[in-house]
Amino acid sequence: MAHADKVYHTIAYFTLGLIWLISFPKSLKEKRLKYAIVSFCIIYGIVLEVLQGVLTAHRTASLLDVIANTVGVIVAMLLYKQVFKKIAAI
């Protein structure tokens, strides 16, 4: 599969985003913190891609990697919101 690494990127950033969201359960009632975590994870992915392209000779930056990273973080947030709603309803 030509773009199998994109699946790995999505899984990695899904995991990163979900772990950060789970780390602050009571604080996440504030939407600002939740969106700050998501924004940080996305910016982190962008910065790593840029540094990869600038600082290494054997690797390149990829817009598709940034998109895969972003998708992973957004899916983590959506899943967390659904689970958090159900837990709060209990």
CYANA upper distance limits for C-alpha pairs under 8 A (distance plus 0.5 A):
  3 HIS  CA      7 VAL  CA      7.97
  4 ALA  CA      8 TYR  CA      7.36
  5 ASP  CA      9 HIS  CA      6.70
  6 LYS  CA     10 THR  CA      6.65
  6 LYS  CA     64 LEU  CA      7.83
  6 LYS  CA     65 ASP  CA      6.59
  6 LYS  CA     68 ALA  CA      6.19
  7 VAL  CA     11 ILE  CA      6.69
  7 VAL  CA     68 ALA  CA      7.76
  8 TYR  CA     12 ALA  CA      6.51
  9 HIS  CA     13 TYR  CA      6.66
  9 HIS  CA     65 ASP  CA      7.14
  9 HIS  CA     68 ALA  CA      6.33
  9 HIS  CA     69 ASN  CA      6.04
  9 HIS  CA     72 GLY  CA      8.01
 10 THR  CA     14 PHE  CA      6.40
 10 THR  CA     68 ALA  CA      5.46
 10 THR  CA     69 ASN  CA      5.62
 10 THR  CA     70 THR  CA      8.08
 10 THR  CA     71 VAL  CA      6.83
 10 THR  CA     72 GLY  CA      4.79
 10 THR  CA     73 VAL  CA      8.19
 11 ILE  CA     15 THR  CA      6.62
 11 ILE  CA     72 GLY  CA      6.63
 12 ALA  CA     16 LEU  CA      6.69
 12 ALA  CA     69 ASN  CA      8.16
 12 ALA  CA     72 GLY  CA      7.87
 13 TYR  CA     17 GLY  CA      6.40
 13 TYR  CA     41 CYS  CA      8.05
 13 TYR  CA     69 ASN  CA      5.82
 13 TYR  CA     70 THR  CA      7.92
 13 TYR  CA     72 GLY  CA      5.51
 13 TYR  CA     73 VAL  CA      5.95
 14 PHE  CA     18 LEU  CA      6.51
 14 PHE  CA     69 ASN  CA      8.17
 14 PHE  CA     71 VAL  CA      8.33
 14 PHE  CA     72 GLY  CA      4.58
 14 PHE  CA     73 VAL  CA      5.32
 14 PHE  CA     74 ILE  CA      8.12
 14 PHE  CA     75 VAL  CA      7.14
 14 PHE  CA     76 ALA  CA      5.61
 15 THR  CA     19 ILE  CA      6.51
 15 THR  CA     72 GLY  CA      8.31
 15 THR  CA     73 VAL  CA      8.40
 15 THR  CA     76 ALA  CA      7.85
 16 LEU  CA     20 TRP  CA      6.82
 16 LEU  CA     41 CYS  CA      7.94
 16 LEU  CA     73 VAL  CA      7.94
 17 GLY  CA     21 LEU  CA      6.64
 17 GLY  CA     37 ILE  CA      7.90
 17 GLY  CA     38 VAL  CA      7.05
 17 GLY  CA     41 CYS  CA      6.93
 17 GLY  CA     72 GLY  CA      8.18
 17 GLY  CA     73 VAL  CA      5.60
 17 GLY  CA     76 ALA  CA      6.37
 17 GLY  CA     77 MET  CA      7.61
 18 LEU  CA     22 ILE  CA      6.54
 18 LEU  CA     73 VAL  CA      8.01
 18 LEU  CA     76 ALA  CA      5.70
 18 LEU  CA     77 MET  CA      7.38
 18 LEU  CA     80 TYR  CA      7.51
 19 ILE  CA     23 SER  CA      6.59
 20 TRP  CA     24 PHE  CA      7.54
 20 TRP  CA     37 ILE  CA      7.38
 21 LEU  CA     25 PRO  CA      7.49
 21 LEU  CA     28 LEU  CA      8.09
 21 LEU  CA     34 LYS  CA      7.31
 21 LEU  CA     37 ILE  CA      7.52
 21 LEU  CA     77 MET  CA      8.05
 21 LEU  CA     80 TYR  CA      7.87
 22 ILE  CA     80 TYR  CA      8.48
 24 PHE  CA     28 LEU  CA      6.52
 25 PRO  CA     29 LYS  CA      8.17
 27 SER  CA     33 LEU  CA      7.71
 28 LEU  CA     33 LEU  CA      6.54
 28 LEU  CA     34 LYS  CA      6.11
 30 GLU  CA     34 LYS  CA      7.46
 31 LYS  CA     35 TYR  CA      6.71
 32 ARG  CA     36 ALA  CA      6.46
 33 LEU  CA     37 ILE  CA      6.65
 34 LYS  CA     38 VAL  CA      6.90
 35 TYR  CA     39 SER  CA      6.43
 36 ALA  CA     40 PHE  CA      6.45
 37 ILE  CA     41 CYS  CA      6.74
 38 VAL  CA     42 ILE  CA      6.80
 38 VAL  CA     73 VAL  CA      6.93
 38 VAL  CA     74 ILE  CA      7.79
 38 VAL  CA     77 MET  CA      7.78
 39 SER  CA     43 ILE  CA      6.55
 40 PHE  CA     44 TYR  CA      6.38
 41 CYS  CA     45 GLY  CA      6.78
 41 CYS  CA     73 VAL  CA      7.44
 42 ILE  CA     46 ILE  CA      6.87
 42 ILE  CA     66 VAL  CA      8.46
 42 ILE  CA     69 ASN  CA      7.43
 42 ILE  CA     70 THR  CA      6.10
 42 ILE  CA     73 VAL  CA      7.54
 43 ILE  CA     47 VAL  CA      6.57
 44 TYR  CA     48 LEU  CA      6.65
 45 GLY  CA     49 GLU  CA      6.77
 45 GLY  CA     66 VAL  CA      6.77
 45 GLY  CA     69 ASN  CA      6.82
 45 GLY  CA     70 THR  CA      8.23
 46 ILE  CA     50 VAL  CA      6.75
 46 ILE  CA     66 VAL  CA      6.40
 47 VAL  CA     51 LEU  CA      6.56
 48 LEU  CA     52 GLN  CA      6.43
 49 GLU  CA     53 GLY  CA      6.83
 49 GLU  CA     60 THR  CA      8.24
 49 GLU  CA     61 ALA  CA      5.38
 49 GLU  CA     62 SER  CA      7.15
 49 GLU  CA     65 ASP  CA      8.13
 49 GLU  CA     66 VAL  CA      7.62
 50 VAL  CA     54 VAL  CA      6.66
 50 VAL  CA     61 ALA  CA      6.23
 51 LEU  CA     55 LEU  CA      5.99
 51 LEU  CA     56 THR  CA      8.20
 51 LEU  CA     61 ALA  CA      8.28
 52 GLN  CA     56 THR  CA      6.19
 52 GLN  CA     59 ARG  CA      6.66
 52 GLN  CA     60 THR  CA      6.58
 52 GLN  CA     61 ALA  CA      6.33
 53 GLY  CA     57 ALA  CA      8.19
 53 GLY  CA     59 ARG  CA      6.61
 53 GLY  CA     60 THR  CA      4.86
 53 GLY  CA     61 ALA  CA      4.91
 54 VAL  CA     60 THR  CA      8.43
 56 THR  CA     60 THR  CA      8.17
 61 ALA  CA     65 ASP  CA      8.38
 62 SER  CA     66 VAL  CA      7.12
 63 LEU  CA     67 ILE  CA      6.76
 64 LEU  CA     68 ALA  CA      6.60
 65 ASP  CA     69 ASN  CA      6.55
 66 VAL  CA     70 THR  CA      6.61
 67 ILE  CA     71 VAL  CA      6.61
 68 ALA  CA     72 GLY  CA      6.75
 69 ASN  CA     73 VAL  CA      6.94
 70 THR  CA     74 ILE  CA      6.65
 71 VAL  CA     75 VAL  CA      6.54
 72 GLY  CA     76 ALA  CA      6.71
 73 VAL  CA     77 MET  CA      6.80
 74 ILE  CA     78 LEU  CA      6.70
 75 VAL  CA     79 LEU  CA      6.57
 76 ALA  CA     80 TYR  CA      6.48
 77 MET  CA     81 LYS  CA      6.54
 78 LEU  CA     82 GLN  CA      6.86
 79 LEU  CA     83 VAL  CA      6.75
 80 TYR  CA     84 PHE  CA      6.28
 81 LYS  CA     85 LYS  CA      6.57
 82 GLN  CA     86 LYS  CA      7.01
 83 VAL  CA     87 ILE  CA      6.70
 84 PHE  CA     88 ALA  CA      6.48
 85 LYS  CA     89 ALA  CA      6.68
 86 LYS  CA     90 ILE  CA      7.10
